[in-house]
């Protein structure tokens, strides 16, 4: 697949993305919404292992169904109903309080995973974020995001998890310990799953782990420090310092 790249301006001179549109880059590149289980709700934060979670739940035979979302009356295109957060999900009107959970990951690997996925699958020119930050060079991409959308990953995670002082999720696991955290949350919520099945289910969709891309999405020490500083909110809140 040929990748479309925007090259008509310097990434370091990018203007800031308006606050009302920066986040829906996370809502456009995978047609997945929230997942309703018997006793829980799973919010799929993009690039945090959610595709694997969904397939494991399906393969394990755990009852579940997709929840519809309604992002905005100003967005008529149903394609924007991708990766719904708690703001957008139409919850079942049965009066039940369900255990909400989601996963996050280290901001450094989030940038790597997003860029690698886009380089493999193609940048979406209907996506405001992709259109602005589509760069073939990983370090240029990161510099551009730091300049034009500072704190990007921190804002993405907040969109799903809610503010730190009033979180929406009852449990926030980590992509780095995905299997153990998923087992923990399912047991806590009263969902029945076989431990051996979950722990040995094959991994998938690990974009930045594909060998041919590993060398292309490396950080310099200075760039690594810059990302950690820009994403200090997520680093601190989710224990990545």
Secondary structure, DSSP 8 states (H G I E B T S, - for coil): -------SS-GGG-----HHHHGGGGGSSS----EEESSEEE---TTTTHHHHHHHHHHTT--EEE--B---TT---GGG--S--TTTB---SS----EEEEEE--HHHHHHHHHHHHHHH---TTSHHHHHH--SSHHHHHHHHHHHSTTHHHHHHHHHH--GGG-S-SEEEEGGGHHHHHHHHHHHHT----HHHHHHS-----GGGSHHHHTTS---HHHHHHHHHHTHHHHHHTT--
